[in-house]
Amino acid sequence: MRRLAAAAAFTVLAAAAACGGSSGHAREYPAGAETDFVTQCAAQPNASALGCSCIYQELSKRIAYASFVTVGPVIARGGNVSGSDAEALQTAIGICAAKAEKGAGG
């Protein structure tokens, strides 16, 4: 089930547009964290840098950086996460999918 969710996430990422704004934990994140995440994420099949950037922006609002250090690379590689990290990922995917749909005229 989680593997399917990860596959769906990267399908969504392919179409997602970049997100903006910051809140929550975003101020904890160092400047290079987004570049590292997006580089790993965009290397996945059907992923895009814009979609990965959106996912990163949304995750940075929901996951403390201390936790992201561990789960961020797993998410970027399409791996499985659980608990509140999985919930944060699903929320991010939903938001980015809605933005991509809206941006595509949907």
Long-range contacts (C-beta under 8 A, 24 or more apart in sequence): 2-80, 2-81, 2-82, 2-86, 3-80, 5-86, 5-89, 5-90, 5-93, 6-78, 6-79, 6-80, 7-78, 8-93, 9-55, 9-78, 9-89, 9-93, 10-44, 10-45, 10-46, 10-47, 10-78, 11-46, 12-51, 12-93, 12-96, 12-97, 12-100, 13-41, 13-44, 13-46, 13-47, 13-48, 13-51, 13-52, 13-54, 13-55, 13-96, 14-46, 14-47, 14-48, 14-51, 15-48, 15-51, 15-97, 15-100, 15-101, 15-104, 16-48, 16-50, 16-51, 16-54, 16-55, 16-96, 16-97, 16-99, 16-100, 17-50, 17-51, 17-54, 17-96, 17-99, 17-100, 17-103, 18-50, 18-53, 18-54, 18-57, 19-53, 19-54, 19-57, 19-58, 19-95, 19-96, 19-99, 20-57, 21-57, 22-57, 22-60, 22-61, 23-61, 24-60, 24-61, 24-62, 25-60, 25-61, 25-62, 25-63, 25-64, 25-65, 25-68, 26-57, 26-60, 26-61, 28-64, 28-65, 28-66, 29-60, 29-65, 29-68, 30-65, 33-60, 33-65, 33-68, 33-72, 34-60, 36-72, 37-72, 37-73, 37-75, 37-76, 38-76, 40-73, 40-76, 40-77, 41-75, 41-76, 41-77, 44-76, 44-77, 44-78, 51-96, 51-100, 52-76, 54-92, 54-95, 54-96, 54-99, 54-100, 55-89, 55-92, 55-93, 55-96, 58-88, 58-91, 58-92, 58-95, 58-96, 59-88, 59-89, 59-92, 62-88, 62-91, 62-92, 63-88
